[in-house]
Amino acid sequence: MLIDSHCHLEYEGLVDDRQGVLQRARDAGVGGFLNISTRQAEWGQVVGTAERESDVWASVGIHPHEADAHEDLGAQTLLDATHNPRVIGIGETGLDYYYDNSERETQRKLFRMHIGVARDTGLPLIIHTRDAEEDTLAILEDEMGKGAFPALIHCFTASAGFGRKALEMGLTISISGIVTFKNAKELQEVAKEVPADRLLVETDSPFLAPVPHRGRKCEPAFVADTARFLAELRGEELEHLAQSTTDNFYRLFGKAQR
């Protein structure tokens, strides 16, 4: 059994055929889905899907692209949303300096707010970082100094140095279909070295469809293709990688029920 640890089931391309999307994934051996939110307006939809589907869980958070629109979101609002039993993670949150869709200082402020809620609740922080390695590490190191919190780097595409520092801080690394791309040589090298007990797999669907599905809307079923490629890359049996990444998911997201 595999877990798609990061998908957007409410996004266009998936929401219009949600039952078909979920069934195709289940048929491909996917036994769980973490439905990720990116803005407050979709929290209700994300959580509602998790309440209807026993193998779907939800996160609540604000993507860095949406930071400017949520500048006044208070920690209590986010904290209150975590009380739902189907909410098992905080995010996705973090920093994105590639697009700069929101002011960088606002991104940093909201990132720290999410970290505080993760620390208070014990729910894992789901981190997005793009072209912001230095600031992401600086904030994580500073906040870890105030008290530990569980976290993972989702859709890892950062440098090997960033990956090593994240692992040293106790974070988990999640690998998406990008690892199957021909030009992802550095990522492939990093993926080989991630300790087996710190590794997750994801689709980030409907984005980033892995080989052999490039050019199509990504679906959670495709996590099986990423896992197959990753197992071969690491010299592992697929069954072993599936079991270890599933165990890692439930260990990190302790609020989830098997």
N, C-alpha and C positions, 0 to 999 in steps of 0.2 A: 504494500500500500504506500502511496505517495501523498504528500500534503502540498497543495499550492499555497505557499505561505504569504503570497501577495498578489491579489487580483482585484479588479474594479468591476464588479458585477453590475453596477448601476450605470456604467458608461455605454454610450451608443455603440452598437455592434455586439453587445452582450445582453443588455437589458431587454431588447426586443425579442429575444429567443432564450430567455434565461433558463427555462426548464430543459430545452434542448441542449444548451451549453453545459448545464450541470450533468445531464444524463450521459452526454458524450465523454465527459471527464470521468464519471464514475465507471463507465465501460472501459476506460483506458487505465483503470487502477488507481484513480485519485480518490482518496477516502476522506479528504477534508479540505476546506477552503477558508482562507482569511480574507474577508471582504473589506477593502481599505477605503477609508473616507479621506477626502482632500479639502472639504469646506463644510462649514456648519450646516448649510442648507440641505446637505445630503445625508446628514447623520441619521435622520429618521428612516430614510430608504435603506441605508446600509444595515442598520440594526433590524429593521423590519424583515429583510430577507433572512437574516440570521435567526430571527425568531420563528420563521416559517420552515426553515430547512435545518434539520438536526445536525448536518455535517458542515454547516457554514457558521463561521464566527465573524465578529465585527471589530473594527477599530474606530476610534474617534480622534480627529485631529485636523490640523490645518496645514496644507502643503505650502512650502515657501512661495510658490507662485501666487497664492491667495492671501499672503500675509497682509498686504495693504488693506484689503477689504475686511480684515479681522483684527485691526490694530487694537481695538478696544475690548476684544474678547478677554474676559477675566479668567483666572485660573479656576475660580469656583464653578464657572459654567462648564468648563472641560471636566472638572472633577465630578460634578453632578452626573454628567453623561456616562461616566465609567461605572456607575452603580448598577446599570443593567447587567444581568447575568450573562448575556451573550457578548458583551464587550470585553475583549481579552487583551487589547493592546492600545497604545497611545501613538497616534500618527496617521498618515505619515507627516513628518515634520523635518526640519533641517534647513539647509542653505542651498540656494541655486544661484550662482553668479554667472552662469552661462547665458541665461535668458534675461536675468535681472527684471523679471516681471513685477517685483515688489522691491521697495527700498531695502537696502542691505541691513541697515540698522533695525528696521522693523522685523526683518527675517530673524536677526540675531535675538531680538527681544522675545519673539514668540517661541523660538527654539528653546530658550532658557525656561520659559513658562511651561512648555511641554515637559521638559526634563524635571522640573519641580513636581509636576503631577505624577510623573512616572515614579519618582522617588517616594512620594507620599502614598501611592497606591500599591507599589510593587509590580505594576503592570509594565511589560517591556515597551521601550521606546523604539519606534520604527523610523529609522533615519534615512532621509534622502540627502545626498550631497553631490553636487556637480560643480566643478571648477571652483571649489571652496574648501580644499583640503586643509589649508593652514588654519582658517578660522574655525572650521568644524572641529579639528583636533584641539585647538586652544580652548574652545568652549567646553568640550567634553572633559578635558583634563581639569579645567577650573571647577566644573560642576561635580566631578568625581571627588574632588577635594572637600566638597561640602557634605558628601555622603553618597555611597554607591547606589546605582540603579541599574536594572537590566536593560540591555539595548542590543539592537542589531543594525548593521548597515545593509539596507535592502538594495537589490539590483547593483551589486558591487561592480564598479568600473574604475575605481581609484587606483593609485599607484601601489606598487608592492610595499613601499615604505609606509604609506598610510595604512595598508592592510596589517602590517606587522604591529604598528602602534595600536590600532583598534583591538587586535587580538591580545596585546599586552594589557589593555584595560579591561579585558574580560568580555568583549563584545563578540557577538555572533556575526557571521558573514553569510548573506544569501546571494545565490548565483541565479541569474536569469538566462534567457535564451541567447543573450549577447555572446555568451561563451562559445556558442556554436559558429559564430561568424568567422569567416576566413581571416579577417584583419584584426582579430581579437587575441593576438599572440601573447601580449603581456598579461591580459586577464587569464588566459589559459595557464600560464606559468604560475600565477598566484593561486588559481583554483586547485592546482596540483598540491599546493603546500598547506592549504587550510586544514587544521586538525579535524579529524573525523567527527569529533564531538562538538564542533563549533560551526557546522555547515548546514545550511538550509537551501532548498530550491524553490523557485517561484517562476511565474510567467510575467507578472506586471501587465497581464492582459487587460485591455485589448491591444496593448503595444508590444513591440519587440518579438514578433513571432520567430521562433528558432528555425534553423534548417531542419527539415526540408519544407517549411511552411512560409518562407520569406515572401513578403508581398501580400500576405493574407492578414485578416484580423486575427490577432492571437486569442486563443482560448485556453482555459485551465487544463484541458486535455493535453495540451502541448507540453506541459511540465514533464510528461513521460519522455519526450524526445530530448529535452534538456538533461534529464537525469541519465538517460542512456548514454548520451555523449560524455557527460561528466564522469560516469563510472568508467568508461573506456579510457578517458584521459587520465584518470587517477589509478588505473590498473586494478579496479575493484569489480566484483560481481554486481550487477544491477540490483539484485535482491538485497545485497548487503548495504549498498548506498541508500536504497529506499527505506530499509529498516532503520538505519542510523539517522537519516535526516528526519524521519517521522518521530523517532524517539527524541531527537533534539528539539523538534517543534513543541512537543508536549512538555518537555522539561523547561523550556524557555517560557512558553505560554501556559503557565501552571493553572490558570483559571479555566482552560479548555478541558472538556470532558471527552474521554475516548468513547 
